[in-house]
Amino acid sequence: MDDNNDLFGNMDKQPQPVRTPARPADPLVQATKRPASIKDGSEGYSAADIEVLEGLEPVRRRPGMYIGGTDDKAMHHLFAEVIDNSMDEAVAGHATFIDVELSADGYLAVTDNGRGIPIDPHPKFKKPALEVADIPANAY
């Protein structure tokens, strides 16, 4: 094959990288002084060092872990999910109205007449289904 029919004939064989003098990279994590409340490890680590968050406290302290962030996009996703739950109930024939109220301060209230979360005992856990549904939030 001659060079006239070769699509890559006019190209350099291999581009050469541009070499620049090396400099130390900035550290990804800056060292910080440990707060006095954190033990240095010589005293051990025990169950007493673990703070158990109950009820909705884990969600309040780390909302990003549950909704994927705390920015406007995450809040929009959270609102959409709440509204979608009500819409699912209506489409399935379990609700006849959905009321959405968004106040000026950003408070969102969604009310419907759907089934809600069951309160009868769960067959496996022998506790009210409402309580069983809340367990994963308490486990973190």
LINFEN-V714021 format. One line per field, one symbol per residue. ss: DSSP state (a for helix, b for strand, c for the rest). phi: phi as a letter, one per 40 degrees, with the letter a starting at -180 (. if undefined). burial: b if it has 24 or more other ideal C-beta (glycine too) atoms within 12 Angstrom, else e. A space follows every 50 residues. Layout:
ss = ???
phi = ???
burial = ???
This chain:
ss = ccccccccccccccccccccccccccccccccccccccccccccccaaac ccccccaaaaacaaaaaccccaaaaaaaaaaaaaaaaaaaaccccccbbb bbcccccbbbbbccccccccbccccccbaaaaaaaaaacc
phi = .cccccdbccccdacccccbdcbcccccbccbccccccccgccgbbdccc cccbgcdccccbccccbgibcdcccccccccccddccdccccgbababbb bbcccgcbbbbabccgccbccccccfbddcccccddcccc
burial = eeeeeeeeeeeeeeeeeeeeeeeeeeeeeeeeeeeeeeeeeeeeeeeeee eeeeeeeeeeeeeeeeeeeeeeeeeeebeeebbebbeebeeeeeeeeeee eeeeeeeeebebeeeeeeeeeeeeeeeeeeeeeeeeeeee
